[in-house]
Amino acid sequence: MALVTQEAINQFEALMEEVDEPLKKTFQNVHQGYPHETFTRFLKAREGNAQKAHKMLVDCLEWRVQNDIDNMLAKPIVPEELYRGIRDSQLVGLSGYSNEGLPVFAVGVGLSTFDRASVHYYVQSHIQINEYRDRVILPAATKKYGKHISKCVKILDMTGLKLSALNQIKLLTIISSIDDLNYPEKTQTYYIVNAPYVFSACWKVVKPLLQERTRSKIDVLSSCGQDDLLKIMDYSSLPHFCRKRSSDSSKYSESSSGNCFSLDHPFHRQLYNYVKQQFLLCQPAPPVKQGSVHVTLPEDADKEVIAETLESELKKFKDLNIAQGPKNE
């Protein structure tokens, strides 16, 4: 992890004084009253180099202005049936908070199908969750816990992961690039749980290609991860897929309040209603029209290399399994 010095922060701050007013305005939505913490995040993402971090942040701010990201939380995905389809196929949700007050986001990697809407709808939904996290969830956590909270914990559920997930590599690399380039250092730790056999093949290929700052945050847990995760959060904050099976926990996980991926979960109801309210505040007269928000998608050579390498290696893995035939149980 790069060492961020006060001198680098001061240099970064001086460079930011020179940017145009529209970029300064959107920067306020990025830093949420904590500009130095934001400087630190971007510096960490660029090995402590103020010049490189400044370019990264300016590129991020220009992306925000060009794509009207400041108003993304006033652009509902309608009708609700379409949004429900997105929530059923892009599995993500807020299950609770860690003992340190960090929001715990659950991501259903293995069971997300991304087959109910266009790429632009899924990108729009992802950015809305990012913006809601940074502009609503994290400020509320900061107030509740009496200390600045700027990061979250992510728990990645690999249940159901299959080689057919290769069909979604392009979309996943787009989403990953958006996070890397525009929301750096927002996750403290990535916990991987319920990893099936095929995950080991994926991990062997991907791990060497990831940046060290990312690899250092990834922790692959045994089974559903409940025992390890209970060291950093209460049972009530565990995602449903991290709870060891019992008659009570199974029943709880199937309910809308227990499944944090569901549109009926309180987090998603609050998010959806918030976006609709923001739309009415900004544009009270015109009716809501269906249509995805088209966001400029990042072009990141490194991500393309990861995607192509993963696809190539997993094809070899698949061919090997076919050649060996089914294993005896």
Phi, psi and chi 1 to 4 in degrees:
 res  aa     phi    psi   chi1   chi2   chi3   chi4
   1 MET       -  130.8 -176.6   64.3   69.8      -
   2 ALA   -67.2  142.1      -      -      -      -
   3 LEU   -83.2  125.5  176.8   64.5      -      -
   4 VAL  -101.6  115.8  175.6      -      -      -
   5 THR   -95.0  158.8   65.2      -      -      -
   6 GLN   -63.5  -33.2 -174.3   60.8   47.8      -
   7 GLU   -62.4  -41.4 -179.8 -178.4   -2.0      -
   8 ALA   -65.3  -40.5      -      -      -      -
   9 ILE   -62.7  -43.5  -66.2  175.4      -      -
  10 ASN   -63.0  -41.0  -66.8  -19.3      -      -
  11 GLN   -64.8  -42.6 -175.7 -178.7   -4.4      -
  12 PHE   -60.6  -46.4 -161.7  167.1      -      -
  13 GLU   -60.9  -40.6 -175.1  173.9   21.0      -
  14 ALA   -65.1  -39.5      -      -      -      -
  15 LEU   -64.8  -36.3  -70.1  169.0      -      -
  16 MET   -70.2  -21.7  -73.7  -58.0  -64.1      -
  17 GLU   -65.1  -20.7  -69.4  -64.5  -32.9      -
  18 GLU   -90.1   -7.5  -55.0  -60.0  -38.6      -
  19 VAL   -75.9  159.9  -57.2      -      -      -
  20 ASP   -67.7  158.8  -64.4  -23.8      -      -
  21 GLU   -59.4  -42.6 -163.1   58.8   37.8      -
  22 PRO   -58.6  -35.2  -25.8   35.9      -      -
  23 LEU   -71.7  -36.7  -59.9 -170.5      -      -
  24 LYS   -64.2  -35.6  -71.5 -178.7  178.6  178.4
  25 LYS   -67.0  -47.4 -177.3  176.6  179.7 -179.4
  26 THR   -69.9  -26.1 -166.5      -      -      -
  27 PHE   -61.0  -30.6 -176.3   47.9      -      -
  28 GLN   -63.1  -37.1  -66.6  176.9   -0.1      -
  29 ASN   -71.7  -23.3  -86.3  -31.6      -      -
  30 VAL   -77.9  -48.3  173.3      -      -      -
  31 HIS   -87.3  -18.7   68.2   62.4      -      -
  32 GLN    50.8   40.4  -68.7  -68.4  -49.9      -
  33 GLY    89.7    2.2      -      -      -      -
  34 TYR  -128.8   68.4  -65.5   90.3      -      -
  35 PRO   -62.7  -38.9   22.3  -33.4      -      -
  36 HIS   -66.1  -35.2  -77.7 -159.6      -      -
  37 GLU   -64.9  -37.7 -171.6  -82.5  -19.2      -
  38 THR   -67.5  -41.4  -57.6      -      -      -
  39 PHE   -57.1  -42.5  -65.9  150.0      -      -
  40 THR   -63.0  -42.6  -60.1      -      -      -
  41 ARG   -59.8  -47.2  -72.4 -163.9  -65.4  108.4
  42 PHE   -70.8  -32.2  -81.5   80.8      -      -
  43 LEU   -65.7  -41.7  -78.4  165.1      -      -
  44 LYS   -61.5  -35.8  -73.9 -178.4  177.7  179.3
  45 ALA   -72.6  -13.7      -      -      -      -
  46 ARG  -128.0   38.8  -71.7  -63.3  178.7  -95.7
  47 GLU    54.2   31.6  -65.7   76.0   41.5      -
  48 GLY    78.5    5.8      -      -      -      -
  49 ASN   -85.5  114.9 -173.9  -58.5      -      -
  50 ALA   -63.9  -40.3      -      -      -      -
  51 GLN   -63.4  -46.9  -66.3  -74.3  -11.6      -
  52 LYS   -67.7  -38.8  -67.9 -179.2  178.9  179.5
  53 ALA   -66.0  -38.3      -      -      -      -
  54 HIS   -62.8  -44.9  173.8 -107.0      -      -
  55 LYS   -61.7  -42.3 -177.0 -176.6 -175.9  -55.6
  56 MET   -60.9  -44.7 -177.8 -174.5 -174.9      -
  57 LEU   -68.1  -42.3  179.1   53.4      -      -
  58 VAL   -62.2  -42.2  168.6      -      -      -
  59 ASP   -60.4  -41.1  -72.3  -14.4      -      -
  60 CYS   -61.8  -46.6  164.1      -      -      -
  61 LEU   -66.0  -38.5  -60.7  178.4      -      -
  62 GLU   -65.1  -39.4  -70.8  177.3  -15.8      -
  63 TRP   -60.3  -41.5  171.9   80.2      -      -
  64 ARG   -64.5  -43.7  -67.7 -178.8   65.9   88.0
  65 VAL   -66.8  -46.4  170.8      -      -      -
  66 GLN   -63.6  -31.5  -68.7  167.5    3.3      -
  67 ASN  -106.9    9.6  -65.7  -76.4      -      -
  68 ASP    54.6   43.5 -161.3   26.2      -      -
  69 ILE   -65.7  -29.9  -58.3  -60.7      -      -
  70 ASP   -58.7  -28.0  -74.4  -12.1      -      -
  71 ASN  -102.8   12.5  -67.7  -44.0      -      -
  72 MET   -61.8  -29.4 -173.1   61.4   73.9      -
  73 LEU   -81.8    7.5  -70.5  177.2      -      -
  74 ALA  -118.1   22.3      -      -      -      -
  75 LYS  -126.5   81.7  -61.2  176.6 -179.6  179.3
  76 PRO   -67.1  149.1   25.2  -33.8      -      -
  77 ILE   -91.4  114.3  -63.5  174.7      -      -
  78 VAL  -129.2  157.2  -68.3      -      -      -
  79 PRO   -72.4  174.6   28.9  -36.6      -      -
  80 GLU   -61.7  -30.0 -175.0  169.3  -34.0      -
  81 GLU   -61.8  -37.4  -70.4   73.9   18.7      -
  82 LEU   -65.7  -44.3  172.5   62.1      -      -
  83 TYR   -65.7  -36.4 -170.8   65.7      -      -
  84 ARG   -63.4  -38.4 -175.0  177.2  -67.4  -82.9
  85 GLY   -62.9  -38.5      -      -      -      -
  86 ILE   -64.4  -44.0  -68.8  172.3      -      -
  87 ARG   -65.4  -29.8  -68.9  -81.5   62.9   81.4
  88 ASP   -78.0  -15.0  -71.3  -18.1      -      -
  89 SER  -121.5   -8.7   55.5      -      -      -
  90 GLN  -123.5   85.7 -176.7 -175.9   35.0      -
  91 LEU   -80.8  109.8  -56.9  179.9      -      -
  92 VAL  -154.4  148.2   59.9      -      -      -
  93 GLY  -171.6  169.8      -      -      -      -
  94 LEU  -104.7  116.4  176.7   69.3      -      -
  95 SER   -95.1  -19.8   65.3      -      -      -
  96 GLY   162.2 -149.2      -      -      -      -
  97 TYR  -137.0  147.5  -65.4   82.2      -      -
  98 SER   -74.8  172.6   73.3      -      -      -
  99 ASN   -61.9  -23.4  -63.5  -23.7      -      -
 100 GLU   -88.6   -1.8  -64.0  179.5  -13.2      -
 101 GLY    92.3    6.9      -      -      -      -
 102 LEU   -79.2  133.0  -83.0   62.6      -      -
 103 PRO   -59.9  139.8  -21.8   32.6      -      -
 104 VAL  -105.9  108.5  177.7      -      -      -
 105 PHE   -99.5  131.9  -80.0   88.7      -      -
 106 ALA  -103.2  139.7      -      -      -      -
 107 VAL  -131.4  121.1 -176.5      -      -      -
 108 GLY   -88.6   80.8      -      -      -      -
 109 VAL   -64.3  -47.5  176.6      -      -      -
 110 GLY   -69.3  -32.9      -      -      -      -
 111 LEU  -103.1    0.7  -65.0  176.4      -      -
 112 SER   -74.9  128.9  -70.3      -      -      -
 113 THR  -107.9  -23.0   56.1      -      -      -
 114 PHE    50.5   40.9  -61.1  100.1      -      -
 115 ASP  -121.9   18.8   59.1   -6.1      -      -
 116 ARG  -113.1    0.8  -58.0  -75.6  -68.9  -84.1
 117 ALA  -161.9  176.1      -      -      -      -
 118 SER   -76.4  165.1   70.2      -      -      -
 119 VAL   -55.1  -41.6  168.3      -      -      -
 120 HIS   -64.3  -33.7  -70.1  -76.5      -      -
 121 TYR   -66.2  -42.2  -84.9  120.4      -      -
 122 TYR   -67.4  -37.3  -73.7  113.8      -      -
 123 VAL   -65.7  -43.8  170.8      -      -      -
 124 GLN   -59.3  -45.8  177.3 -178.3   -8.9      -
 125 SER   -61.5  -43.2  167.8      -      -      -
 126 HIS   -63.1  -44.4  179.4   76.5      -      -
 127 ILE   -66.2  -37.7  -66.8  173.7      -      -
 128 GLN   -61.2  -41.8  -76.1 -179.3  -23.5      -
 129 ILE   -65.3  -40.8  -69.0  176.7      -      -
 130 ASN   -59.6  -47.5  -81.7   -2.5      -      -
 131 GLU   -67.3  -38.8  -68.7  -66.0  -53.8      -
 132 TYR   -66.0  -39.7 -171.4   71.1      -      -
 133 ARG   -59.5  -49.2  173.9 -161.9   65.1 -162.5
 134 ASP   -76.5  -30.6  -66.9   -8.1      -      -
 135 ARG  -105.6  -11.7  -67.2  154.7   63.1  179.5
 136 VAL  -126.9  -57.1  177.9      -      -      -
 137 ILE   -65.4  -52.0  -63.5  -64.4      -      -
 138 LEU   -66.3  -43.3  -69.8  173.7      -      -
 139 PRO   -60.6  -37.6  -28.0   37.4      -      -
 140 ALA   -67.1  -39.0      -      -      -      -
 141 ALA   -66.6  -39.0      -      -      -      -
 142 THR   -58.9  -43.3  -66.1      -      -      -
 143 LYS   -68.4  -42.8 -177.7  177.3 -179.6 -179.9
 144 LYS   -66.3  -43.1  176.7 -180.0  178.4 -179.8
 145 TYR   -94.3   -3.2  -69.4   92.4      -      -
 146 GLY    68.7   24.9      -      -      -      -
 147 LYS  -152.7  156.3   60.1 -178.8  179.6 -179.8
 148 HIS   -70.4  121.8 -176.9 -141.9      -      -
 149 ILE  -118.4  117.8  -64.5  175.6      -      -
 150 SER  -123.8   -0.6   61.6      -      -      -
 151 LYS  -128.3  168.7  -63.8 -173.7  178.0 -174.7
 152 CYS  -130.6  174.2   66.5      -      -      -
 153 VAL  -112.4  138.7  169.5      -      -      -
 154 LYS  -120.2  134.4  -72.7 -173.0  177.5  178.5
 155 ILE  -115.1  115.9  -56.0  177.0      -      -
 156 LEU   -99.9  115.2  -48.0 -177.6      -      -
 157 ASP   -91.9  118.1  179.6   26.4      -      -
 158 MET   -95.0    8.8  -62.5  -64.6  164.1      -
 159 THR   -52.4  129.9  -62.3      -      -      -
 160 GLY    82.1    4.9      -      -      -      -
 161 LEU   -62.2  127.8 -177.2   68.0      -      -
 162 LYS  -133.2  166.2  -61.1  177.1 -178.8  177.1
 163 LEU   -63.8  -21.9  -69.0  175.1      -      -
 164 SER   -65.4  -13.9   57.6      -      -      -
 165 ALA   -62.2  -17.1      -      -      -      -
 166 LEU   -57.9  -25.8  -72.1  171.7      -      -
 167 ASN   -63.6  -21.2  -63.2  -29.0      -      -
 168 GLN  -105.5   10.9  -53.9  -58.9  -24.7      -
 169 ILE   -58.2  -43.7  -81.5 -177.9      -      -
 170 LYS   -60.9  -46.6  -63.5  -62.3 -178.0 -177.9
 171 LEU   -64.2  -42.0  174.0   56.0      -      -
 172 LEU   -65.8  -35.8  -66.1  174.9      -      -
 173 THR   -71.8  -31.4   52.6      -      -      -
 174 ILE   -63.1  -49.5  -74.5  170.3      -      -
 175 ILE   -63.0  -42.5  -70.9  175.0      -      -
 176 SER   -63.4  -39.9  177.0      -      -      -
 177 SER   -66.5  -38.9  -66.8      -      -      -
 178 ILE   -59.1  -43.4  -73.9  174.2      -      -
 179 ASP   -66.7  -45.0  -74.9   -8.1      -      -
 180 ASP   -64.2  -40.1  -75.8  -11.6      -      -
 181 LEU   -86.8  -28.1  -61.8  174.1      -      -
 182 ASN  -120.6  -14.6  -57.4  -68.6      -      -
 183 TYR  -134.5   53.4  -57.0   92.0      -      -
 184 PRO   -70.0  149.1   29.5  -36.5      -      -
 185 GLU    57.6   38.1  -61.5  -66.1  -39.9      -
 186 LYS   -98.7   -6.2  -62.5  -61.5  -65.6 -172.6
 187 THR  -118.4  127.2  -58.1      -      -      -
 188 GLN   -76.7  -47.3 -177.8 -178.3   61.2      -
 189 THR  -146.2  141.8  -50.6      -      -      -
 190 TYR  -106.4  116.8  -61.4   88.2      -      -
 191 TYR  -101.7  127.2  -66.6  103.1      -      -
 192 ILE  -104.5  126.6  -65.8  175.8      -      -
 193 VAL  -130.2  164.0  -59.5      -      -      -
 194 ASN    53.0   43.6  -63.0  -39.7      -      -
 195 ALA   -78.3  120.9      -      -      -      -
 196 PRO   -81.1  180.0   30.8  -34.4      -      -
 197 TYR   -58.4  -41.2  173.6   63.1      -      -
 198 VAL   -64.7  -22.6   70.8      -      -      -
 199 PHE   -62.6  -34.7  172.1   77.4      -      -
 200 SER   -60.9  -36.4   61.5      -      -      -
 201 ALA   -67.8  -42.8      -      -      -      -
 202 CYS   -61.4  -44.7  -58.9      -      -      -
 203 TRP   -68.0  -38.6 -174.7 -126.0      -      -
 204 LYS   -61.4  -32.7  -73.2  178.7 -178.5  177.6
 205 VAL   -80.8  -44.3  175.7      -      -      -
 206 VAL   -76.4  -40.7  172.4      -      -      -
 207 LYS   -52.1  -48.6 -174.6  176.1  179.9  179.9
 208 PRO   -66.3  -20.2  -18.5   32.3      -      -
 209 LEU   -87.8  -13.3  -60.8  173.3      -      -
 210 LEU   -80.7  150.9  -63.4  175.6      -      -
 211 GLN   -67.5  150.4  -64.9 -177.1   14.7      -
 212 GLU   -58.1  -38.7  174.3   57.0   31.4      -
 213 ARG   -63.9  -26.1   66.1 -175.7  178.7   87.9
 214 THR   -83.8  -45.8  -59.2      -      -      -
 215 ARG   -57.2  -37.6  -70.7 -158.9  -56.7  -92.6
 216 SER   -67.7  -15.0   64.9      -      -      -
 217 LYS   -97.2   -5.5  -62.9  177.1 -176.9  177.8
 218 ILE   -95.4  129.1  -62.4  174.2      -      -
 219 ASP  -130.3  112.4 -167.3   -4.8      -      -
 220 VAL   -87.9  116.7 -178.1      -      -      -
 221 LEU   -97.7  157.1  -56.3 -178.0      -      -
 222 SER   -74.4  135.3  174.1      -      -      -
 223 SER    53.6 -132.1 -171.8      -      -      -
 224 CYS   -81.5   -8.1   69.6      -      -      -
 225 GLY    79.6    5.5      -      -      -      -
 226 GLN   -56.8  -49.5  174.7  176.0  -52.9      -
 227 ASP   -60.1  -42.8  -66.1  -19.8      -      -
 228 ASP   -70.4  -41.2  -69.1  -53.9      -      -
 229 LEU   -70.5  -27.9  -68.3  171.1      -      -
 230 LEU   -68.3  -10.5  -75.3  176.9      -      -
 231 LYS   -77.3  -19.0  -62.6  174.4 -176.8  176.9
 232 ILE  -121.0   -3.5   63.5  166.1      -      -
 233 MET  -155.0  161.6   67.6 -173.5   70.2      -
 234 ASP   -75.9  162.3  -68.1  -22.2      -      -
 235 TYR   -58.8  -36.0 -176.0   84.3      -      -
 236 SER   -64.8  -20.4   60.8      -      -      -
 237 SER   -93.6   -6.4  -69.7      -      -      -
 238 LEU   -66.9  134.4  -73.6  176.2      -      -
 239 PRO   -61.3  155.6  -19.9   31.6      -      -
 240 HIS   -59.3  -32.0   56.9  -76.7      -      -
 241 PHE   -78.8   -3.2   53.2   78.9      -      -
 242 CYS  -100.7    2.2  -70.2      -      -      -
 243 ARG   -97.1  127.2  -57.5 -178.1  179.3 -162.9
 244 LYS   -61.1  139.9  -67.5 -178.7  178.2  178.8
 245 ARG   -63.9  130.0  -70.0  -68.7 -178.9  179.2
 246 SER  -153.1  171.1   69.1      -      -      -
 247 SER   -62.3  -38.3   57.1      -      -      -
 248 ASP   -74.5  -48.0  -68.6  -23.8      -      -
 249 SER   -67.3  -35.0   63.7      -      -      -
 250 SER   -64.2  -43.5  175.6      -      -      -
 251 LYS   -63.8  -40.2 -178.1  177.2 -179.8 -179.8
 252 TYR   -64.9  -42.5  178.7   79.7      -      -
 253 SER   -67.4  -24.9   66.1      -      -      -
 254 GLU   -83.5  -13.7  -66.9  171.4   -1.2      -
 255 SER   -77.7  156.9   69.1      -      -      -
 256 SER   -64.3  -32.3   60.3      -      -      -
 257 SER   -75.4  -23.5   60.2      -      -      -
 258 GLY   -89.8  -28.5      -      -      -      -
 259 ASN   -88.9  102.8 -175.4  -12.7      -      -
 260 CYS   -72.6   -6.5   62.1      -      -      -
 261 PHE   -80.2  -24.3  -63.3  150.3      -      -
 262 SER   -69.7  143.8  170.2      -      -      -
 263 LEU   -62.6  -22.8  178.4   57.5      -      -
 264 ASP   -82.5   -6.2  -62.1  -41.6      -      -
 265 HIS   -68.3  144.1 -173.6  -88.7      -      -
 266 PRO   -51.6  -39.6  -28.9   34.9      -      -
 267 PHE   -59.5  -48.2  165.9   72.5      -      -
 268 HIS   -72.4  -32.5  -78.5  -62.2      -      -
 269 ARG   -65.0  -43.2  -66.3  -46.7  -45.6  175.1
 270 GLN   -64.5  -42.7  -68.7  163.9   10.7      -
 271 LEU   -63.1  -47.9  167.9   58.5      -      -
 272 TYR   -63.4  -42.9 -167.9   67.8      -      -
 273 ASN   -68.2  -35.6  -70.1  -26.4      -      -
 274 TYR   -62.2  -45.4 -179.3   89.9      -      -
 275 VAL   -63.2  -42.1  173.4      -      -      -
 276 LYS   -64.0  -40.4  -70.9 -165.5  -63.1 -176.2
 277 GLN   -65.3  -40.7  -69.2  168.5    1.8      -
 278 GLN   -65.0  -36.0  -67.6  -58.8  -55.2      -
 279 PHE   -62.4  -45.0  171.6   82.1      -      -
 280 LEU   -66.1  -34.9  -66.3  175.1      -      -
 281 LEU   -68.7  -35.6  -70.2  174.1      -      -
 282 CYS   -84.0  -37.2  -65.6      -      -      -
 283 GLN  -140.1   79.7  -54.9  177.0   45.8      -
 284 PRO   -72.0  -21.3   26.3  -34.2      -      -
 285 ALA   -88.0  -57.5      -      -      -      -
 286 PRO   -69.1  146.6  -11.2   25.2      -      -
 287 PRO   -71.5  158.2   27.6  -34.9      -      -
 288 VAL   -73.1  128.6  177.2      -      -      -
 289 LYS  -108.0  142.9  -64.4 -179.0 -179.6 -179.9
 290 GLN   -74.1  142.5 -177.8  173.8  -17.5      -
 291 GLY   155.1  135.1      -      -      -      -
 292 SER   -77.7  155.9   61.7      -      -      -
 293 VAL   -86.8  124.6  173.2      -      -      -
 294 HIS   -90.4  115.3  -75.9 -126.9      -      -
 295 VAL  -107.6  138.5  173.1      -      -      -
 296 THR   -59.8  121.6  -57.4      -      -      -
 297 LEU   -89.2  139.6  -55.3  179.9      -      -
 298 PRO   -71.3  149.0   28.0  -34.8      -      -
 299 GLU  -112.6  107.5  -63.3 -179.2    2.0      -
 300 ASP  -127.3  108.5 -169.8  -33.8      -      -
 301 ALA   -58.4  -39.5      -      -      -      -
 302 ASP   -60.4  -41.0  -69.0  -19.3      -      -
 303 LYS   -66.5  -37.4  -66.7  -63.5  178.2 -177.4
 304 GLU   -63.2  -39.8  -71.7  -62.1  -39.8      -
 305 VAL   -62.3  -44.8  169.2      -      -      -
 306 ILE   -60.3  -46.1  -69.3  175.8      -      -
 307 ALA   -62.5  -46.0      -      -      -      -
 308 GLU   -67.0  -40.4  -69.0  172.7    4.2      -
 309 THR   -66.1  -44.3  -56.0      -      -      -
 310 LEU   -60.4  -44.5  177.3   59.8      -      -
 311 GLU   -63.3  -42.6 -171.2  167.3    1.4      -
 312 SER   -64.5  -47.1  172.5      -      -      -
 313 GLU   -68.5  -37.4  -68.1  -62.2  -40.7      -
 314 LEU   -71.4  -28.4  -75.6 -175.2      -      -
 315 LYS   -64.2  -41.1 -174.8  177.4 -174.8  -57.0
 316 LYS   -62.4  -40.8  -64.1  177.0 -174.2  176.6
 317 PHE   -62.5  -43.0  178.7   77.9      -      -
 318 LYS   -65.9  -43.8 -178.2  178.8 -179.0 -178.9
 319 ASP   -62.9  -37.3  -68.0  -16.6      -      -
 320 LEU   -64.3  -41.9  178.2   63.3      -      -
 321 ASN   -62.8  -39.8  -81.2   -5.9      -      -
 322 ILE   -65.5  -41.7  -67.3  174.5      -      -
 323 ALA   -65.3  -37.6      -      -      -      -
 324 GLN   -78.2  -23.9  -68.8  177.5  -19.1      -
 325 GLY    80.8  174.6      -      -      -      -
 326 PRO   -65.5  142.3   24.2  -33.7      -      -
 327 LYS   -81.2  146.7  -65.9 -177.5  177.9 -178.6
 328 ASN   -73.3  135.6  -65.1  -33.0      -      -
 329 GLU   -80.0      -  -63.8  -63.6  -24.2      -
